[in-house]
Amino acid sequence: MSKVCEITGKKVRTGNYVSHSNIKTRRKFYPNLQIKKFYIPEEDAWITLRVSTQGIRNISKKGIMKCLQDAEANGLLRLY
């Protein structure tokens, strides 16, 4: 399973480890993904999403339905 947030689209980024002697080695930065269940009162159903902590904050602020609609519009999530 890919490491991509289903709400915000955050994914793995690359960068460098930099040692004291300034030697650079490639590394990966992973998003802080959580598997979380959300209740959708309009459909009287639960949905399980793999979301970043920023995605959880967006859902708390905007609401689950608005975030799902935005994610579907951006091509990050398919509802049906």
C-alpha positions, 0 to 999 in steps of 0.5 A: 500500500502506498504511503499517500494521504487520501485527503491532502495528497501528502506523500513520500519526499526525498532529501539528504542525510548530511553528516558532520563532514558534509557527506550527503546520502539520500533519504526519505521523509515519510508523512505521518499517516494514521489509519482512522475511522470517520462517521458520515452522518448523511449516509449513516456509515463509517469510512476508514481512511489513511490520513495524515495528521494535517488531514485529520485537522482539516476534517475537524475544521471543515467536516468530513463530507467537505473534505471527501468532496475536495479529495474527489475533485482533486483526484485523490479519492474515489467515493463510488 
